[in-house]
Amino acid sequence: MPSIDVVIELSHDACLAHYAGRVPNVQTRSLDGRLVVFPAEALRRVVTRDGVHGRFRLTFTEMGRFCAIQRLVSS
């Protein structure tokens, strides 16, 4: 499956807007500069008390639909 690595920096308050459904999609940049849009509900898997901060790998189906999100460990 295709994947793309992104940086996500969202505050706790921004995450609440996504949870409330006011913002249905997250827009961010990949590590190579491409614009990436994916469903906000994906954040539920990685949100912390402080929001969502760090590098993540997004996996998509062959048809381009979001499949999974995984936090990447900084080295």
Phi, psi and omega in degrees: 000143178293147177219162179213139179264134184227162171252129178237127176229097180232130177289168176303316181296320178296322178296324178298322178297321178292316179299320182287351179087003179288336179232103186283338183230154175255135177242126181212182178246144174283169180296337178262011172096358179284146175283132182232133177235132179213163183296135181298332181299340178297333182295336181302334182280343187229001183287143176240181178301331181269356183114216178231119183220129174136194179256140184222152174253122176261133178247139182234156174287171177298336179274359177090010179271141180302140182236313185203160175229139181222131176289133177265136180279130177287141179245000000 
